[in-house]
Amino acid sequence: ILYSPSMWTVYLGKLLLRRSGSTEEVARVQRIHLHQYYDDESHDYDLALLKLDRPASVLLAGHARPACLPPPTHQLEPGLLCWVTGWGALRSASNVLQKVDVHLVSEEACVRSYGHLVTPRMLCAGYRSGEKDACQGDSGGPLVCQEPSGRWFLAGVVSWGKGCGRPDYYGVYTRITRLTDWIKHVISTP
């Protein structure tokens, strides 16, 4: 049932969780493409694509804008400042879409935090001291970064972590550059 398209509605440009706004567009989901190697225990290949009932170009005419899809060769530099958005857990639940800045972390630091749980299709972001992080309710949300040119790209998708904002434990994200070819294949298949 979780993967039944009729169970899902997509909101683009939504800022308030519990109220409609003039900035949002609504779409129905026609099909869900869950990555064929997704493992719900390890969270490896933690990515799904949703085919909407209308082209995104029509839906994005309002306030929402797409982030660019990086090529598989795109280098994710440790220390790069990125942003995560979502309605996930705070001290109390928020009705307003939240954003938090996080830094990309080296693969070595990520492995120091989580050991063998980190696969090549994952990346870490956050702060060694904790404090800022994605949390429960943010899963599936975007981790976007800005290039010096001003172009925004999708670096990751919120996946998992040990608690939220805990020292020495970064947020773990699905690494989009490792799945770009799969994304392009799904998009190009009728």
BALOBA-1460 file (C-alpha; in Angstrom, 3 decimals):
// residues 190
<rec num="1" residu="i" x="0.000" y="0.000" z="0.000"/>
<rec num="2" residu="l" x="2.878" y="2.389" z="0.776"/>
<rec num="3" residu="y" x="4.007" y="2.178" z="-2.842"/>
<rec num="4" residu="s" x="0.525" y="2.614" z="-4.329"/>
<rec num="5" residu="p" x="0.469" y="5.862" z="-6.384"/>
<rec num="6" residu="s" x="-3.134" y="6.606" z="-5.374"/>
<rec num="7" residu="m" x="-1.978" y="7.032" z="-1.751"/>
<rec num="8" residu="w" x="0.233" y="10.010" z="-2.609"/>
<rec num="9" residu="t" x="-0.244" y="13.668" z="-3.508"/>
<rec num="10" residu="v" x="2.660" y="15.948" z="-4.429"/>
<rec num="11" residu="y" x="2.699" y="19.612" z="-3.430"/>
<rec num="12" residu="l" x="5.142" y="21.952" z="-5.160"/>
<rec num="13" residu="g" x="5.827" y="25.360" z="-3.633"/>
<rec num="14" residu="k" x="4.120" y="24.454" z="-0.337"/>
<rec num="15" residu="l" x="5.286" y="26.544" z="2.612"/>
<rec num="16" residu="l" x="2.638" y="25.826" z="5.277"/>
<rec num="17" residu="l" x="2.096" y="22.180" z="6.193"/>
<rec num="18" residu="r" x="-1.442" y="22.446" z="7.541"/>
<rec num="19" residu="r" x="-2.836" y="25.149" z="5.275"/>
<rec num="20" residu="s" x="-3.065" y="25.800" z="1.552"/>
<rec num="21" residu="g" x="-1.242" y="28.781" z="0.131"/>
<rec num="22" residu="s" x="-1.145" y="30.773" z="-3.082"/>
<rec num="23" residu="t" x="2.379" y="29.528" z="-3.860"/>
<rec num="24" residu="e" x="1.540" y="25.835" z="-4.145"/>
<rec num="25" residu="e" x="0.658" y="23.508" z="-7.005"/>
<rec num="26" residu="v" x="-0.868" y="20.055" z="-6.491"/>
<rec num="27" residu="a" x="-0.206" y="16.935" z="-8.573"/>
<rec num="28" residu="r" x="-1.322" y="13.337" z="-8.439"/>
<rec num="29" residu="v" x="1.182" y="10.492" z="-8.625"/>
<rec num="30" residu="q" x="0.744" y="8.127" z="-11.581"/>
<rec num="31" residu="r" x="3.660" y="5.808" z="-10.886"/>
<rec num="32" residu="i" x="6.332" y="5.209" z="-8.242"/>
<rec num="33" residu="h" x="9.762" y="4.014" z="-9.363"/>
<rec num="34" residu="l" x="11.521" y="2.578" z="-6.301"/>
<rec num="35" residu="h" x="15.163" y="1.763" z="-6.970"/>
<rec num="36" residu="q" x="15.361" y="-1.963" z="-7.687"/>
<rec num="37" residu="y" x="18.260" y="-2.464" z="-5.249"/>
<rec num="38" residu="y" x="16.724" y="-0.510" z="-2.359"/>
<rec num="39" residu="d" x="17.361" y="-2.228" z="0.984"/>
<rec num="40" residu="d" x="15.070" y="-1.054" z="3.788"/>
<rec num="41" residu="e" x="17.446" y="-2.318" z="6.489"/>
<rec num="42" residu="s" x="20.678" y="-0.725" z="5.264"/>
<rec num="43" residu="h" x="18.956" y="2.168" z="3.429"/>
<rec num="44" residu="d" x="21.251" y="1.528" z="0.479"/>
<rec num="45" residu="y" x="19.867" y="2.849" z="-2.835"/>
<rec num="46" residu="d" x="17.332" y="4.893" z="-0.825"/>
<rec num="47" residu="l" x="15.661" y="6.673" z="-3.726"/>
<rec num="48" residu="a" x="12.332" y="6.647" z="-5.538"/>
<rec num="49" residu="l" x="11.062" y="8.743" z="-8.423"/>
<rec num="50" residu="l" x="7.436" y="9.810" z="-8.793"/>
<rec num="51" residu="k" x="5.789" y="10.192" z="-12.199"/>
<rec num="52" residu="l" x="3.261" y="13.008" z="-11.908"/>
<rec num="53" residu="d" x="-0.034" y="13.444" z="-13.748"/>
<rec num="54" residu="r" x="1.254" y="16.629" z="-15.408"/>
<rec num="55" residu="p" x="4.676" y="17.706" z="-16.658"/>
<rec num="56" residu="a" x="6.792" y="19.371" z="-13.989"/>
<rec num="57" residu="s" x="7.356" y="22.328" z="-16.355"/>
<rec num="58" residu="v" x="3.640" y="23.170" z="-16.049"/>
<rec num="59" residu="l" x="3.649" y="22.734" z="-12.266"/>
<rec num="60" residu="l" x="6.838" y="24.758" z="-11.785"/>
<rec num="61" residu="a" x="5.412" y="27.875" z="-13.430"/>
<rec num="62" residu="g" x="4.736" y="29.330" z="-9.967"/>
<rec num="63" residu="h" x="7.108" y="29.786" z="-7.024"/>
<rec num="64" residu="a" x="8.888" y="26.405" z="-6.973"/>
<rec num="65" residu="r" x="12.064" y="25.875" z="-8.966"/>
<rec num="66" residu="p" x="13.888" y="22.626" z="-9.723"/>
<rec num="67" residu="a" x="17.430" y="21.954" z="-8.572"/>
<rec num="68" residu="c" x="19.810" y="20.727" z="-11.259"/>
<rec num="69" residu="l" x="20.748" y="17.067" z="-11.494"/>
<rec num="70" residu="p" x="24.532" y="16.770" z="-11.150"/>
<rec num="71" residu="p" x="26.496" y="14.561" z="-13.543"/>
<rec num="72" residu="p" x="27.943" y="11.332" z="-12.078"/>
<rec num="73" residu="t" x="31.427" y="12.906" z="-12.272"/>
<rec num="74" residu="h" x="30.463" y="15.946" z="-10.165"/>
<rec num="75" residu="q" x="32.882" y="16.268" z="-7.233"/>
<rec num="76" residu="l" x="31.198" y="16.918" z="-3.884"/>
<rec num="77" residu="e" x="33.744" y="18.954" z="-1.956"/>
<rec num="78" residu="p" x="33.881" y="18.420" z="1.823"/>
<rec num="79" residu="g" x="33.034" y="21.662" z="3.586"/>
<rec num="80" residu="l" x="30.640" y="22.894" z="0.891"/>
<rec num="81" residu="l" x="27.693" y="24.697" z="2.491"/>
<rec num="82" residu="c" x="24.358" y="23.132" z="1.545"/>
<rec num="83" residu="w" x="20.730" y="23.382" z="2.658"/>
<rec num="84" residu="v" x="18.115" y="20.856" z="3.787"/>
<rec num="85" residu="t" x="14.406" y="21.676" z="3.873"/>
<rec num="86" residu="g" x="11.467" y="19.899" z="5.487"/>
<rec num="87" residu="w" x="8.755" y="19.852" z="8.116"/>
<rec num="88" residu="g" x="10.624" y="17.380" z="10.308"/>
<rec num="89" residu="a" x="10.880" y="17.315" z="14.080"/>
<rec num="90" residu="l" x="11.967" y="20.436" z="15.952"/>
<rec num="91" residu="r" x="11.449" y="21.058" z="19.650"/>
<rec num="92" residu="s" x="7.773" y="21.239" z="18.642"/>
<rec num="93" residu="a" x="6.256" y="20.396" z="15.276"/>
<rec num="94" residu="s" x="6.417" y="23.203" z="12.757"/>
<rec num="95" residu="n" x="3.695" y="24.289" z="10.346"/>
<rec num="96" residu="v" x="6.228" y="26.366" z="8.380"/>
<rec num="97" residu="l" x="8.725" y="24.738" z="6.001"/>
<rec num="98" residu="q" x="12.111" y="24.785" z="7.750"/>
<rec num="99" residu="k" x="15.605" y="25.082" z="6.289"/>
<rec num="100" residu="v" x="18.958" y="24.357" z="7.858"/>
<rec num="101" residu="d" x="22.482" y="24.859" z="6.580"/>
<rec num="102" residu="v" x="24.863" y="21.901" z="6.750"/>
<rec num="103" residu="h" x="28.360" y="21.263" z="5.423"/>
<rec num="104" residu="l" x="29.243" y="18.276" z="3.258"/>
<rec num="105" residu="v" x="31.535" y="15.894" z="5.129"/>
<rec num="106" residu="s" x="34.389" y="13.777" z="3.752"/>
<rec num="107" residu="e" x="33.780" y="10.078" z="3.169"/>
<rec num="108" residu="e" x="36.446" y="9.361" z="5.795"/>
<rec num="109" residu="a" x="34.632" y="11.381" z="8.480"/>
<rec num="110" residu="c" x="31.328" y="9.765" z="7.513"/>
<rec num="111" residu="v" x="32.841" y="6.272" z="7.869"/>
<rec num="112" residu="r" x="34.395" y="7.269" z="11.232"/>
<rec num="113" residu="s" x="30.860" y="8.040" z="12.459"/>
<rec num="114" residu="y" x="29.041" y="5.022" z="11.065"/>
<rec num="115" residu="g" x="31.615" y="2.443" z="9.956"/>
<rec num="116" residu="h" x="30.459" y="-0.225" z="7.508"/>
<rec num="117" residu="l" x="26.878" y="1.143" z="7.512"/>
<rec num="118" residu="v" x="27.931" y="3.793" z="4.979"/>
<rec num="119" residu="t" x="27.887" y="2.625" z="1.359"/>
<rec num="120" residu="p" x="29.245" y="4.377" z="-1.754"/>
<rec num="121" residu="r" x="25.691" y="5.559" z="-2.469"/>
<rec num="122" residu="m" x="25.570" y="7.618" z="0.729"/>
<rec num="123" residu="l" x="27.071" y="10.907" z="1.846"/>
<rec num="124" residu="c" x="27.146" y="12.726" z="5.164"/>
<rec num="125" residu="a" x="26.444" y="16.350" z="5.951"/>
<rec num="126" residu="g" x="26.210" y="18.330" z="9.160"/>
<rec num="127" residu="y" x="28.524" y="19.412" z="11.956"/>
<rec num="128" residu="r" x="30.809" y="17.341" z="14.174"/>
<rec num="129" residu="s" x="29.411" y="19.257" z="17.162"/>
<rec num="130" residu="g" x="25.870" y="18.289" z="16.178"/>
<rec num="131" residu="e" x="23.319" y="21.080" z="16.614"/>
<rec num="132" residu="k" x="22.054" y="21.376" z="13.004"/>
<rec num="133" residu="d" x="20.650" y="18.369" z="11.162"/>
<rec num="134" residu="a" x="17.684" y="16.884" z="9.343"/>
<rec num="135" residu="c" x="15.355" y="14.889" z="11.603"/>
<rec num="136" residu="q" x="12.320" y="12.579" z="11.640"/>
<rec num="137" residu="g" x="9.798" y="13.841" z="9.109"/>
<rec num="138" residu="d" x="12.465" y="15.252" z="6.773"/>
<rec num="139" residu="s" x="13.183" y="11.916" z="5.046"/>
<rec num="140" residu="g" x="13.005" y="12.175" z="1.271"/>
<rec num="141" residu="g" x="13.681" y="15.902" z="1.403"/>
<rec num="142" residu="p" x="16.339" y="17.639" z="-0.684"/>
<rec num="143" residu="l" x="19.943" y="18.434" z="0.202"/>
<rec num="144" residu="v" x="20.778" y="21.227" z="-2.251"/>
<rec num="145" residu="c" x="24.091" y="23.004" z="-2.732"/>
<rec num="146" residu="q" x="25.039" y="26.106" z="-4.703"/>
<rec num="147" residu="e" x="27.949" y="26.247" z="-7.102"/>
<rec num="148" residu="p" x="30.061" y="29.429" z="-7.353"/>
<rec num="149" residu="s" x="28.155" y="30.184" z="-10.596"/>
<rec num="150" residu="g" x="24.943" y="30.454" z="-8.561"/>
<rec num="151" residu="r" x="23.511" y="27.224" z="-9.982"/>
<rec num="152" residu="w" x="21.742" y="25.019" z="-7.400"/>
<rec num="153" residu="f" x="22.124" y="21.248" z="-7.626"/>
<rec num="154" residu="l" x="20.658" y="18.266" z="-5.790"/>
<rec num="155" residu="a" x="23.512" y="16.655" z="-3.856"/>
<rec num="156" residu="g" x="21.452" y="14.286" z="-1.744"/>
<rec num="157" residu="v" x="18.124" y="13.141" z="-0.356"/>
<rec num="158" residu="v" x="17.533" y="12.866" z="3.415"/>
<rec num="159" residu="s" x="17.874" y="9.182" z="4.336"/>
<rec num="160" residu="w" x="18.914" y="8.309" z="7.917"/>
<rec num="161" residu="g" x="21.130" y="9.101" z="10.897"/>
<rec num="162" residu="k" x="21.692" y="8.337" z="14.569"/>
<rec num="163" residu="g" x="19.303" y="10.667" z="16.332"/>
<rec num="164" residu="c" x="19.157" y="14.288" z="15.209"/>
<rec num="165" residu="g" x="21.978" y="16.786" z="15.588"/>
<rec num="166" residu="r" x="24.042" y="14.514" z="17.852"/>
<rec num="167" residu="p" x="27.760" y="15.230" z="18.247"/>
<rec num="168" residu="d" x="29.973" y="12.964" z="16.096"/>
<rec num="169" residu="y" x="26.974" y="11.660" z="14.095"/>
<rec num="170" residu="y" x="26.207" y="13.380" z="10.827"/>
<rec num="171" residu="g" x="23.017" y="13.184" z="8.798"/>
<rec num="172" residu="v" x="23.205" y="10.528" z="6.069"/>
<rec num="173" residu="y" x="21.864" y="11.254" z="2.598"/>
<rec num="174" residu="t" x="21.425" y="9.298" z="-0.611"/>
<rec num="175" residu="r" x="24.304" y="10.426" z="-2.865"/>
<rec num="176" residu="i" x="22.627" y="11.587" z="-6.083"/>
<rec num="177" residu="t" x="25.796" y="11.520" z="-8.216"/>
<rec num="178" residu="r" x="25.945" y="7.724" z="-7.765"/>
<rec num="179" residu="l" x="22.352" y="7.355" z="-8.998"/>
<rec num="180" residu="t" x="22.224" y="9.977" z="-11.773"/>
<rec num="181" residu="d" x="22.379" y="7.344" z="-14.524"/>
<rec num="182" residu="w" x="19.462" y="5.421" z="-12.960"/>
<rec num="183" residu="i" x="17.450" y="8.658" z="-12.661"/>
<rec num="184" residu="k" x="18.061" y="9.515" z="-16.320"/>
<rec num="185" residu="h" x="17.130" y="5.968" z="-17.373"/>
<rec num="186" residu="v" x="13.815" y="6.097" z="-15.472"/>
<rec num="187" residu="i" x="12.985" y="9.566" z="-16.801"/>
<rec num="188" residu="s" x="13.674" y="8.533" z="-20.404"/>
<rec num="189" residu="t" x="11.581" y="5.346" z="-20.187"/>
<rec num="190" residu="p" x="7.935" y="5.924" z="-21.240"/>
